[in-house]
Amino acid sequence: MAPLRSLALLASWVALGACMCNPSAATGTSSSAAASGSGSSTGSSTGSSSTGASSTGAFAASSTGATSGSSSGTGAGSSTAGTSASSSGTGTTGGSSTGSASGTASGGSSGGGTSGGSSDGGVTVTTFGPATLESPAGVAVTLDGNVLVCNSLSNQIDLLDTSGAATPFAGNGVMGLVDGTGGPDGTAEFDDPNGIAVDQSGNAYVADYGNDAIRKLDQSGNVTTLAGNGIGFADGTGGPSGTAKFYGPWAVAVDSAGNVYVADSENHRVRRVDPNGNVSTVCGSGDAGDLDGTCGGTAALDDPTGIAVDPAGNLYVCDLGTNRIRKIDPSGNATTLAGNGVAGFVDGSGGRNGTAEFAAPSGLAIDGAGNLYVADTGNDAIRKVDPSGNTTTLAGNGLFGHVDGPGSSAEFDWPAAVAVDDAGVIYVGDSFNNCVRKITQ
């Protein structure tokens, strides 16, 4: 098995300079190494499937998943962030970005809009739970206010209670593809679990990136494989012996009917898994591209990562490779909601030709009012996108670090995932800080 292929893919954008676009006079040392290279086909270990009775509680339906960002693999050690760089035009970018495999970071953005950086407005960031998680990559909020976390580096799913105390929920820590019982002493195994979502019946779904599979967890943590039997691309039947294949499933979202939508990143597609595990393609040609249009026609995606679905059935996708937020309506029309394609840190108007800019957006959540929250990983910031695509910075100033406080002074280090509860509280998988952050507004 290839460990942490998800990190390798995201780090490749950093190394190429696609993510490192934050000019700043500040310098610093990255808290983690960036892996290099891309993964190859994973092997699947064997094991018998085991089921368990589900509890009576139910998880909330709102959830997200996103990339992992841990310090495993073949990449360089800690590196130094770039020094200052100038930007052109009336829009300016925010602070320095995280250290990368190449060691330095510089760049600028052009066009209209305003500098990225939160204006606070009552926004406060705190650390939620222990800073001893292992590269938290996906987060989801339960009905009773608990938080499920994908620990990509330890191949486990943890449950954080309302006080932030962590309890192992599923995965025994061994890298593998084994269905079975939950808990740290159970038989279930994952390989780089990366995104998580919860349905209205209380089942959780995990984008098991390294296994190229979608796993299903009941409320006791017992695990089965819903779809995916190895690396590749194929629509078809679900289950571990089915015909459907994924290549780098990065994140999942689930609608009210129990359909699971998958950001199938390395296939450059969005896929749908019905409650029986049958898989079909929603959008994307399979070739990396940056085109709006009809799904199955001209529309093209480039490394889709975060994904969310609203009550009307609209899908929203972080398109990592194009630095855009895409929208796919129920009729199969793909448009650009926000992001002009430039890797930058600029708040502003939405649409394909608007002023807003992102840098490697990789996590996505939606609230009850239709506002999107974006883990803007390359900018170490959490951005807010309204239903018209207008973008502001909710928290983070573009500097990497671990600083709690008002939104404008808070710092993150490789934020990879976001989830929002019914009260509008946002939880962030702050992967290189190995913790979950909590944002109140």
N, C-alpha and C positions, 0 to 999 in steps of 0.2 A: 504494500500500500504506500502511496505517496503522501507523507504527512503534510497537512496544511497547504494544499494546492490553492485554497482561497487566498491565503496571504501572498503566495507567490504571484498570483494574477494581479492583485492590487498593488503589490510592491513594484511590479514591472512598470506600472504607470508612473510611480514615483521616480524610479530610476531613469525613465525616459524624459522626465521633466514635466509630464502632463499634470502632476498634482502639485508640484512645488512652485507655486505662483504668488506667494505672499511676501512682498517686500517689507523689510523691517530693519531698523538699526540694531535690533537686539540679536544676540547670539545665544546658543545654548546647546546642550548635549542631549540627544535623544535618549529616552529611557529604555528603548528597546532596539534590537537589530531588525533590519528588514530582510526578509528572505528573498532570494533571487531565483529566477528560472521558473518554468511552469511544470506542473505535475503531469504525470502520465496515468495510464489506466490503473485503477485500484484493484486489488484482489479482494475477494470476499471470503471471510472465514465462515465456518459452518457452525450450526448450533440448532437445537430444537426450539421450536416456538412454544411459548408458555403463556397462558392467559391468566388473568386474575380478575376478581370482582371489582367493579368500580365503586367509588364512594358516592355518597349522595350529593356532595357539593358540586357546584358547577363553576367552570372558569368563564370569565367574560369573553366576548367575541373579539374585542379590540386587541390587536397585537401586531408585531412586526418582526422582521428578521433582517439581518444584514450581514456584511462581511465579517470574517474574523480578522484580527490584526495582532497576532502574537509574535513572539521573538524566536520562533523555531525555524529551522531550515538551514540553508547554506549561505545565507546572506552575511553581510559584514556585521561587525559589532556596532557599538554606539558611535554615532557620528555627530557632526556639528552642523547646526542649522545655518542657513545662509545669512550673509550680512545684507546690507540695504541694497535696494534696487529702486529705480524710478519707474513711475507709471505715467502714461500719457493720456490725454483727453481730460474730460471733466470728472470722470470717475476714478477713484483711487482705491487701492486694495489695502487689506488689513495686514496684521503683523506677520511674524515669521512662522514658517511651517516646520513640521517635524523633521528630524534627521532622516536621511534616506540611505539607500544602498550606495548612491553616488557620493554622498557626503556633504554636498552643498546644495543650496536651494536659492534660486533667485528668479525674478520675473516681474511682470507687471501686467496691467490690464488697460484697456482703452475703452472709450465710449462714455455714454452718460451714466447716470445713476449716482449713488452715494457710496462712500467707503463702507465696507463691511465692518460690523462692530455693533454690539447691542447698545440701545439707549436706555436699558433697564426698564422703567415703567412698572416697578414692583416685581420684576423678575429676580428670583433668588435661586442660586445653585448650591446644593449641599451634597455631601457624600452619603450614599444610602447603603448601609451594610459594610461588610469587611472589605478591605483592600487586599484580599488574599484570593480572589477569584483568579481564574487562569484564562486570560484573554476572552472576556465576555463578548460574544459576537451577536447573539440574538436575545431579545427581551420581549416578554409578553405579560400583561397584567391580568390577574385572576379576578373573579367576581368579588371576592372578599378582600381585595387589595394586596394580595401577595404578588410576587413577581417571579416568573420563570425565566431562567437565564441559561443560555447555551454557553458552556465553557469549552471553547474550541480546542484549547491546548490539552486539557485533561480528558476530553471526550466524554463529558458528563453534562447532565442537566441538573441545575440546582434550583431550589425553591427558597426565595427570600420572603420571610414573613413581614408583617407591617412594621416591625422594629428593625428590620434589616438582617436579622439572624438567618444564616444560610443552613439549609438541610439538603443533603443529596437526594435527588428525586428519581433519576434514571441514569443508567450507565455505570458500569463498574470500573471505569477508568482504562480498561484495556481497549486498544484500537482494534476494531473489527466490525463485522456485519453479522450480528447475532441478535435474533429476536428472543425475548424472554422477560423475566421478572425485573422489576424496578429496584431502586435503592442501591447503595454502594456495594452491597453483598449479593446483588442480583446477577442474573446471567446476561442481561442485555448489554450490547456493545455498540458504540458509534465510532465514526472516523471523521473528525473535524465537523461536529454539528454546528451549523452556521446561522440558521434562521428559524424562528418559531412563531406559530400562530395558534389561536385557540378558537374552537367553534362554540356555538350556542348550547351544545349538549355537554360541554366540559371536556371534550377530547382535545389534546394538543397535537400539532403536526410539526415535524422538524425537517428542515432541509439538511440532510446528512451529506454534506458536500463531498467528503472524501470517498464515500460509498456510492455516490451518484444515485441516491435513493431518497424517497420521501417516507419517513417513518411516522407511525401513529402511536400516541401514548394515551392510555386511559388515565383516570384520575388517581389510580394507585401507582402509576409509573410503569405499568407493564407495556412492553413495546412490541409492535408488529411492523412489518414492512408493507406499506400501502401500495407503493409502485416503485419500479426501477430495479433492474437486475444486472446492472453493469454500465460501464461508460459507453456513450454513443448517442445516437438520436434515432428514436423510433416511437411512433404513437402505437397504442395497442392496449393490451390487457395489463392489469396490475398484479401486485403480489410479487414475492421473490422469484417465482417461476413464470411470471408473465412475460410479455414481449416488449413492454415499454422500456425505453432507455432515456437517461439524462446525461448531460455532461456539465458538471459543475453547478448543481442546483444551489442557488445562493440564498434565496429568501422565499418565504411563503406567506400567503394571505388566504383567508377563508371567508366565503360569503354566507348569507343566512340560510342557503339551501344545503350547505355542507360541501360545496365545491371548493377545492383547494387550488389556488393559482400559484404557479412556480416561476420565479425568475431564473430561467435556465441559462446561466450566464455565458458559458462557453459554447453553447449552441446558438447564442444570440436570438433567443426566442422566449416568449411567454407561453407556458403550458397550463392546461387545466386537467385536474384529476377529479373525477366524480366520486361520490361516496363509495362506489364499488371498486375504485382503483383504476378505472379505465382512463387512459391518457389521450388527450388531443392537443393540437397546437392552436393557440389563440392568435398569436401575432409573431412576425419575424420570418425572414426568408432563410435564415441559417447563415447568411453572409453578413459580416459586420458592416453596418452602414448608418447613415444619418439622414433618413428620409421619412417625412410624414406621408400619410396616404392611407389607402385601404389595406387592412391586414389580409394577407393572401395575394396582395397586389404589389404596390410600390413601397409600402412601409418597410423600414429596416431599422433594426436596433443594433447597439454595439455594447456588449457586456452588460445586460440588464442585471441590476443588483436588488435594491430595496423594492418592495411592492406593497400596495395597499388597495383595498376595494371599498367603495362607498355603498350605501343602501340601494342606490339606483343601479348598481352593477357596473359603474365606471371603474376602470383600473388605472392606477397611477404607478409609474415605474421610474426608479432612478436609473438613468442610462449612463453608466459609469464612463464608458468610452467617449461619449459626446458631451459630458458635463451638462446634461439637460434632464429635466423632469418631464416625462411623457405621459399623455393621457390616452387611454383606449376606451372608446365608448362601447355600449352593448351591441352596436351595429357593426363593430369592427373597424372603426375609423381611428387612426392614430394621429395625434397632434402634439405639438410642443406646448406645454403649459408654462414652463419657466426655464430660463437658461438659454443664452445666445450662442452657446457652443465654445466660448472662450473659457479657458481655465483661469478663473480669477475669483476675487472676493469682493463682489459689488452687489449692494442692494439695489432694487429698482423694479422696473416694469416687467411684466411677463411676456410670453409669446416667443416664437422663434427668433424674432428680431428685436426683442426687448433689451433692456439694459442689465438685467440681473445676471450674475455670473456665479458659478459653483466650481469646486475643484474636487473631482472624484467623489460625487455624492453616492453614498452606499447604503443608507438606511432610511426608512420611510414609515410614517404613521399618519393616521387621519383622525381628527376629532369629530364630534357630533355636528359641528357647524360647517364642516367641509374644509377646514384649514389643514394643510399638510405640514408635518414637521420632518425636517431633513437632517440626517447625520451627514454633514458636509465634511467628510473625513480629511481631505487634503487641506482644508482651512481650519481644522480643529475647532469647529463651530457648529451650533445647532441653528438652522435657518427655519423661518416660517413662511409658507407660501399660501396666500389666500385663494379663494376659488377662482379669481380672475388671473392668478399667476403672479401678482405683485409680491415681491420677496423682501423680507426684512431679516435681520439677525437677532435671534432671541437670546442667545448666550454664546460667549466665546469671543475673544478679540483677535484670533488668528495666531496667538502664541501658544506653543505646546507647553503643558505643565499640569500641575494638579493644584488648582486654586479654587476654593469655594468663595461665595460672596455674590454681590450683584452681578447681573448678567454681563455687563460690560467689562468687568474685571475678572470674571471666572475664566479658568483655563482648563482645557481638555487635552488628552494625548491619544489621538487616533480614535475618535468616537465612531463607533461602527454600527450602532443600532439604536432605534428609538421606539418607545411605546407610549401611549397616552391613555389615562384612565378617564372615567366619566366626569370627573371633577376638573379635568384639564391639567392634571399633574403629569409631567413628562418624565420618563425614565430613560436613561442613556446607558448603553453598554460602552463604557469608556475603556477600550480594549488594552491599550498600553499602560494605563493606570491600574489595570486589573481590578476594577470595581464598577459598581453601578452608581451613577449620579442622578439626583432628583432635582427637577426644575419646577418651581411653583411660580405662578403668574397671576 
